[in-house]
Amino acid sequence: MNAVLKEAAVALRPMQEEDLELIMAIEEQAYHYPWTPTIFKDCLHVGYCCWVVERDGILAGYGIMSVVAGESHLLNLCIHSVYQSLGLGTKLLAHLLDLAVEHHANTIFLEVRPSNFPAIRLYLEHGFAEIGVRRNYYPAKMGREDALILAKTIVPDGGCR
Ligand SMILES: CC(C)(COP(=O)(O)OP(=O)(O)OC[C@H]1O[C@@H](n2cnc3c(N)ncnc32)[C@H](O)[C@@H]1OP(=O)(O)O)[C@@H](O)C(=O)NCCC(=O)NCCS
């Protein structure tokens, strides 16, 4: 018998408001303090870079980044738990970094919980470095949790470092 192993098709596309029901299901499963649909709608309406990643046509994750006055801010990056560790977060992050370059951003910033090891590893692998801490930034079970501020410089010749 011939076993044919077909590689999953991965595609990136801009987020649409119709995606929000699926996105909210992923968001609420991924975070203890999820964004609301209104926050996602606001991001779409103000024209932030809002993208989804699909695996075999199934919406598996999303990323949102603002670019204002040469500064870019990665606001959300999330992959459904079923599809994690398959390289989708890497693909989406690389795409958002390319968009930051296209939009002539000088620096890209993000906040991450110090307890979020998978995310921190992903960002460090992509050349982000810790530049500071925002005290009591996130809600947490026991009061509040600090945020690490990570940044990546985008060099003028169009590349990232
Ligand atoms: C962080 C997140 C986006 C990573 O997405 P992903 O698709 O699983 O990541 P990838 O498969 O592309 O893996 C990329 C890197 O992330 C890190 N990583 C992913 N899963 C990990 C895990 N379970 N433990 C440790 N590191 C992990 C590794 O560095 C990995 O690189 P490697 O495969 O070379 O070791 C995903 O875990 C997620 O959505 N988490 C919940 C939401 C969240 O916390 N978002 C970040 C908010 S700041």
PDBQT file of the ligand as one rigid body, heavy atoms in Angstrom, charges set to zero:
ROOT
HETATM    1  C1  LIG A 201       3.317  32.050  21.493  1.00  0.00    +0.000 C 
HETATM    2  C2  LIG A 201       2.597  31.364  20.339  1.00  0.00    +0.000 C 
HETATM    3  C3  LIG A 201       1.987  32.441  19.445  1.00  0.00    +0.000 C 
HETATM    4  C4  LIG A 201       3.626  30.553  19.531  1.00  0.00    +0.000 C 
HETATM    5  O1  LIG A 201       2.970  30.056  18.368  1.00  0.00    +0.000 OA
HETATM    6  P1  LIG A 201       3.317  28.608  17.772  1.00  0.00    +0.000 P 
HETATM    7  O2  LIG A 201       2.645  28.482  16.471  1.00  0.00    +0.000 OA
HETATM    8  O3  LIG A 201       3.041  27.566  18.780  1.00  0.00    +0.000 OA
HETATM    9  O4  LIG A 201       4.903  28.749  17.595  1.00  0.00    +0.000 OA
HETATM   10  P2  LIG A 201       5.832  27.965  16.556  1.00  0.00    +0.000 P 
HETATM   11  O5  LIG A 201       5.317  26.589  16.348  1.00  0.00    +0.000 OA
HETATM   12  O6  LIG A 201       6.006  28.820  15.375  1.00  0.00    +0.000 OA
HETATM   13  O7  LIG A 201       7.151  27.864  17.404  1.00  0.00    +0.000 OA
HETATM   14  C5  LIG A 201       8.029  28.939  17.382  1.00  0.00    +0.000 C 
HETATM   15  C6  LIG A 201       8.873  28.977  18.638  1.00  0.00    +0.000 C 
HETATM   16  O8  LIG A 201       8.041  29.296  19.752  1.00  0.00    +0.000 OA
HETATM   17  C7  LIG A 201       8.554  28.650  20.906  1.00  0.00    +0.000 C 
HETATM   18  N1  LIG A 201       7.550  27.700  21.384  1.00  0.00    +0.000 N 
HETATM   19  C8  LIG A 201       6.401  27.335  20.765  1.00  0.00    +0.000 A 
HETATM   20  N2  LIG A 201       5.719  26.477  21.573  1.00  0.00    +0.000 NA
HETATM   21  C9  LIG A 201       6.475  26.310  22.684  1.00  0.00    +0.000 A 
HETATM   22  C10 LIG A 201       6.305  25.579  23.891  1.00  0.00    +0.000 A 
HETATM   23  N3  LIG A 201       5.227  24.841  24.127  1.00  0.00    +0.000 N 
HETATM   24  N4  LIG A 201       7.278  25.681  24.838  1.00  0.00    +0.000 NA
HETATM   25  C11 LIG A 201       8.383  26.439  24.637  1.00  0.00    +0.000 A 
HETATM   26  N5  LIG A 201       8.583  27.159  23.506  1.00  0.00    +0.000 NA
HETATM   27  C12 LIG A 201       7.642  27.092  22.558  1.00  0.00    +0.000 A 
HETATM   28  C13 LIG A 201       9.820  27.915  20.473  1.00  0.00    +0.000 C 
HETATM   29  O9  LIG A 201      10.885  28.820  20.601  1.00  0.00    +0.000 OA
HETATM   30  C14 LIG A 201       9.538  27.675  19.008  1.00  0.00    +0.000 C 
HETATM   31  O10 LIG A 201      10.690  27.547  18.240  1.00  0.00    +0.000 OA
HETATM   32  P3  LIG A 201      11.299  26.069  17.988  1.00  0.00    +0.000 P 
HETATM   33  O11 LIG A 201      10.191  25.285  17.360  1.00  0.00    +0.000 OA
HETATM   34  O12 LIG A 201      12.445  26.364  17.078  1.00  0.00    +0.000 OA
HETATM   35  O13 LIG A 201      11.675  25.583  19.340  1.00  0.00    +0.000 OA
HETATM   36  C15 LIG A 201       1.525  30.362  20.845  1.00  0.00    +0.000 C 
HETATM   37  O14 LIG A 201       2.097  29.564  21.846  1.00  0.00    +0.000 OA
HETATM   38  C16 LIG A 201       0.278  31.013  21.400  1.00  0.00    +0.000 C 
HETATM   39  O15 LIG A 201      -0.622  31.390  20.663  1.00  0.00    +0.000 OA
HETATM   40  N6  LIG A 201       0.158  31.135  22.733  1.00  0.00    +0.000 N 
HETATM   41  C17 LIG A 201      -1.055  31.644  23.365  1.00  0.00    +0.000 C 
HETATM   42  C18 LIG A 201      -1.237  33.127  23.119  1.00  0.00    +0.000 C 
HETATM   43  C19 LIG A 201      -0.030  33.924  23.546  1.00  0.00    +0.000 C 
HETATM   44  O16 LIG A 201       0.452  33.762  24.664  1.00  0.00    +0.000 OA
HETATM   45  N7  LIG A 201       0.437  34.818  22.676  1.00  0.00    +0.000 N 
HETATM   46  C20 LIG A 201       1.567  35.676  22.925  1.00  0.00    +0.000 C 
HETATM   47  C21 LIG A 201       1.124  36.887  23.670  1.00  0.00    +0.000 C 
HETATM   48  S1  LIG A 201       2.498  37.988  23.949  1.00  0.00    +0.000 SA
ENDROOT
TORSDOF 0
